[in-house]
């Protein structure tokens, strides 16, 4: 095996550290909320954010918006477009965009990369989601969310209906559903809707960690995720892994297992947590982490 969850001692030490840490920041600027923009706008805006949220890693000069990079740059770009009157909360708009029109929305700061990586792939995901919301839900992101029995049920609907949300790996003859973007869409829409969140969507008990490239970096630095010597050398040398390879699937699956174990340990410490909350705690801890690099894969899944 190339990657696996770490030892009980390492996981216990990380849990103790997280137990003493403050809660991660809540949903705030530059994100839209139902309290600010109304439930329909917040829901559809956040679904677009989730559709475009993958694979930001690149060398300098990075793509940045308002000085932020990665996911936060994306949130700033969509908020900027909304504030300038671009109908980014209207699924019919995404379904009709050209790649160039999406690029205009995501234009980066001067002095950096003009656009994020994989723009054509982002366009394809947004267009597929926009068409589905138009055809199945009369263009209403909120209606699609309100029909879900739970957050995981909505994630499964996205993955089962839309090819570009179907994050299911093949591993030695087994299907491994990881569903990072589908799950985070359900989670983030609940956060954006706040008090307006439908009851079903508010049930996030079935969600796992959102297995990407940042969480494994944080877990590995704490010894809570272990790599084989060969995989460690490959990642540390910033050699790109093949999407869907055994190594990549094991890193992501090991991340989910490690976070589930941390949930159990933190609950034992008296913290009321679930997998998405522990995911957020680790993600924020990893901002600016330079101890070891993250694994590199060009993928639409995370």
C-alpha positions in Angstrom: 0.0 0.0 0.0 1.3 3.5 -0.9 -0.8 5.6 1.5 -2.8 4.9 4.7 -4.2 6.6 7.8 -1.5 7.1 10.4 -0.9 5.4 13.8 -3.3 5.7 16.7 -0.6 7.8 18.5 -0.3 10.3 15.6 -4.1 10.6 15.2 -4.5 11.0 19.0 -1.9 13.8 19.1 -3.6 15.6 16.2 -7.0 15.2 17.8 -5.7 16.7 21.1 -4.3 19.6 19.2 -7.5 20.2 17.3 -9.6 19.8 20.5 -7.8 22.9 21.9 -8.2 24.9 18.7 -10.9 27.5 18.1 -13.7 26.8 15.7 -12.8 27.5 12.0 -14.1 30.8 10.5 -17.7 30.7 9.4 -19.3 31.4 6.0 -18.5 35.1 5.3 -17.1 37.6 2.9 -16.8 37.3 -0.1 -19.4 34.5 -0.1 -23.1 35.3 -0.6 -25.6 34.3 2.1 -29.4 34.0 2.0 -29.6 36.7 4.7 -27.9 39.1 2.3 -29.0 38.1 -1.2 -32.1 35.8 -0.7 -32.2 32.1 -0.8 -32.4 31.6 -4.5 -29.5 33.8 -5.3 -27.3 32.4 -2.5 -28.2 28.8 -3.5 -27.4 29.2 -7.2 -24.3 31.3 -6.6 -22.9 28.7 -4.2 -23.7 25.9 -6.6 -21.7 27.6 -9.3 -18.8 28.2 -6.8 -18.9 24.5 -6.1 -18.9 23.5 -9.8 -15.8 25.6 -10.5 -13.9 24.7 -7.3 -11.1 22.3 -8.3 -7.4 22.1 -9.1 -5.9 25.5 -8.5 -2.3 24.5 -7.9 0.3 26.1 -10.1 3.7 27.7 -9.8 4.2 31.4 -9.7 2.9 33.7 -10.9 -0.3 32.3 -9.6 -3.9 33.2 -10.5 -5.1 35.6 -7.9 -8.2 37.8 -7.5 -8.2 40.6 -4.9 -4.8 39.2 -3.8 -6.3 35.8 -2.9 -5.4 32.6 -4.7 -7.1 29.2 -5.1 -10.6 28.7 -3.8 -10.7 32.1 -2.2 -9.8 33.8 -5.5 -12.7 31.9 -7.1 -15.1 33.2 -4.4 -13.8 36.8 -4.9 -14.2 36.5 -8.7 -17.8 35.3 -8.5 -18.6 37.9 -5.8 -17.0 40.6 -8.0 -19.1 39.6 -10.9 -22.3 39.5 -8.9 -21.6 43.0 -7.5 -21.1 44.3 -11.0 -24.5 42.9 -12.1 -23.3 39.8 -14.0 -26.1 37.2 -13.4 -23.8 34.6 -12.0 -26.6 33.3 -9.8 -28.7 32.4 -12.8 -28.1 28.8 -14.1 -29.3 29.7 -17.6 -26.4 32.1 -17.8 -23.8 29.4 -17.1 -25.4 27.0 -19.6 -25.0 29.6 -22.3 -21.5 31.0 -21.5 -18.6 30.5 -23.8 -15.2 29.6 -22.4 -14.2 33.2 -23.1 -17.2 34.6 -21.2 -16.3 32.5 -18.1 -12.7 33.6 -18.5 -13.9 37.2 -18.3 -15.6 36.5 -15.0 -12.5 34.8 -13.6 -10.0 37.4 -14.8 -7.0 37.5 -12.5 -5.1 40.4 -10.9 -2.5 42.1 -13.0 1.0 40.8 -12.6 -0.3 37.2 -12.1 -1.8 34.5 -14.2 -4.7 35.9 -16.2 -6.9 32.8 -15.7 -7.0 29.7 -13.4 -5.8 26.4 -14.7 -8.2 24.1 -16.6 -10.6 26.9 -17.7 -12.2 24.7 -20.4 -12.9 21.9 -17.9 -14.4 24.5 -15.5 -16.6 25.8 -18.3 -17.8 22.2 -19.1 -18.8 21.5 -15.4 -20.7 24.8 -15.1 -22.5 24.3 -18.3 -23.6 20.8 -17.4 -24.9 21.9 -14.0 -26.7 24.9 -15.5 -28.4 22.8 -18.1 -29.6 20.3 -15.5 -31.0 23.0 -13.2 -32.8 24.5 -16.2 -34.2 21.2 -17.4 -35.1 19.5 -14.1 -35.7 22.4 -11.8 -36.8 25.3 -14.0 -33.5 27.1 -13.3 -33.9 27.1 -9.5 -30.9 26.0 -7.5 -32.9 26.4 -4.3 -35.7 24.0 -5.5 -33.1 21.3 -6.3 -31.6 21.7 -2.8 -35.0 21.7 -1.1 -36.0 18.4 -2.7 -33.1 16.6 -1.1 -33.7 14.3 1.9 -30.2 15.0 3.3 -27.0 16.7 2.3 -25.6 13.3 1.2 -28.7 12.6 -0.8 -28.1 15.8 -2.7 -24.5 14.9 -3.3 -25.6 11.5 -4.6 -28.1 13.2 -6.9 -25.4 15.4 -8.3 -23.0 12.5 -8.8 -25.7 10.1 -10.2 -27.1 12.7 -12.6 -24.1 14.7 -13.8 -21.1 13.0 -15.3 -18.7 15.8 -14.3 -19.7 15.4 -10.6 -19.3 11.6 -10.7 -16.1 11.3 -8.6 -16.0 7.6 -8.3 -12.5 6.0 -8.6 -11.7 2.5 -9.8 -9.3 0.7 -7.4 -8.2 -2.8 -8.0 -11.6 -3.9 -9.3 -13.6 -1.9 -6.7 -15.5 1.3 -7.1 -14.5 4.0 -4.6 -17.0 6.9 -4.4 -15.2 9.9 -3.0 -17.6 12.6 -4.3 -15.5 15.6 -3.1 -17.2 18.4 -5.2 -20.7 16.9 -4.9 -20.4 16.7 -1.1 -18.9 20.1 -0.7 -21.7 21.6 -2.8 -24.3 20.2 -0.5 -22.4 21.3 2.6 -21.6 24.8 1.3 -25.1 25.5 0.1 -26.3 24.7 3.6 -23.8 27.2 5.0 -24.8 29.8 2.5 -28.5 29.4 3.2 -28.2 29.6 7.0 -31.6 29.9 8.6 -33.2 29.4 5.1 -31.6 26.0 4.7 -34.2 23.3 4.0 -34.5 20.7 6.8 -33.3 17.9 4.7 -30.2 19.7 3.5 -29.4 20.5 7.1 -28.8 16.8 7.8 -25.1 16.3 7.0 -24.7 13.2 9.0 -23.8 11.1 6.0 -21.0 13.4 4.7 -17.4 12.4 4.7 -14.2 14.5 4.5 -13.9 16.3 1.2 -10.8 14.5 -0.1 -8.6 16.9 -2.0 -4.9 17.7 -2.0 -4.8 20.2 1.0 -6.0 17.8 3.7 -3.6 15.1 2.9 -0.7 17.6 3.2 -1.9 18.6 6.7 -2.5 15.1 7.8 0.8 13.9 6.5 2.7 16.7 8.3 1.1 15.6 11.6 1.9 11.9 10.9 -1.9 11.1 10.6 -1.4 10.0 7.0 1.5 7.9 6.0 3.2 7.5 2.6 5.5 4.8 1.4 9.1 5.9 0.9 8.6 5.9 -2.9 5.4 7.9 -2.8 6.9 10.3 -0.2 9.8 11.0 -2.5 7.6 11.5 -5.5 5.3 13.9 -3.7 8.2 15.8 -2.2 9.9 16.2 -5.6 6.6 17.7 -6.9 6.2 15.0 -9.5 2.7 14.9 -10.8 0.7 11.8 -10.0 -1.6 10.2 -12.5 -5.3 10.8 -11.8 -7.0 7.6 -10.8 -3.7 5.8 -10.0 -3.5 3.5 -7.0 -1.3 6.1 -5.2 -3.8 8.9 -5.7 -6.8 6.9 -4.7 -5.1 5.6 -1.6 -4.1 9.2 -0.6 -7.7 10.3 -0.9 -9.3 7.3 0.7 -6.7 7.4 3.6 -7.7 11.0 4.1 -11.4 10.1 4.5 -10.5 7.3 7.0 -8.2 9.5 9.0 -10.8 12.2 9.3 -13.4 9.7 10.4 -11.0 8.5 13.1 -10.4 12.1 14.2 -14.1 12.7 14.5 -14.4 9.8 17.0 -11.4 11.0 19.0 -12.6 14.6 19.1 -16.0 13.5 20.3 -14.3 11.6 23.0 -12.6 14.9 24.0 -16.0 16.5 24.3 -16.0 18.3 21.0 -19.3 18.2 19.0 -17.9 17.6 15.5 -18.6 15.8 12.3 -16.5 15.1 9.3 -17.1 18.4 7.5 -16.2 20.4 10.6 -13.0 18.5 11.1 -12.3 18.9 7.4 -12.7 22.7 7.8 -10.4 22.7 10.8 -7.7 20.9 8.9 -8.1 23.0 5.8 -7.7 26.3 7.7 -4.7 24.8 9.6 -3.1 24.0 6.2 -3.2 27.6 4.8 0.4 28.6 4.4 1.7 25.2 5.5 5.1 24.7 3.9 6.4 21.6 5.9 5.9 19.2 2.9 4.3 19.8 -0.4 0.8 18.6 -1.4 0.5 15.8 -4.0 -0.1 17.1 -7.5 -2.7 15.8 -9.9 -4.5 17.5 -12.7 -8.1 16.6 -12.0 -11.6 18.0 -12.1 -12.5 16.1 -8.9 -10.7 18.3 -6.4 
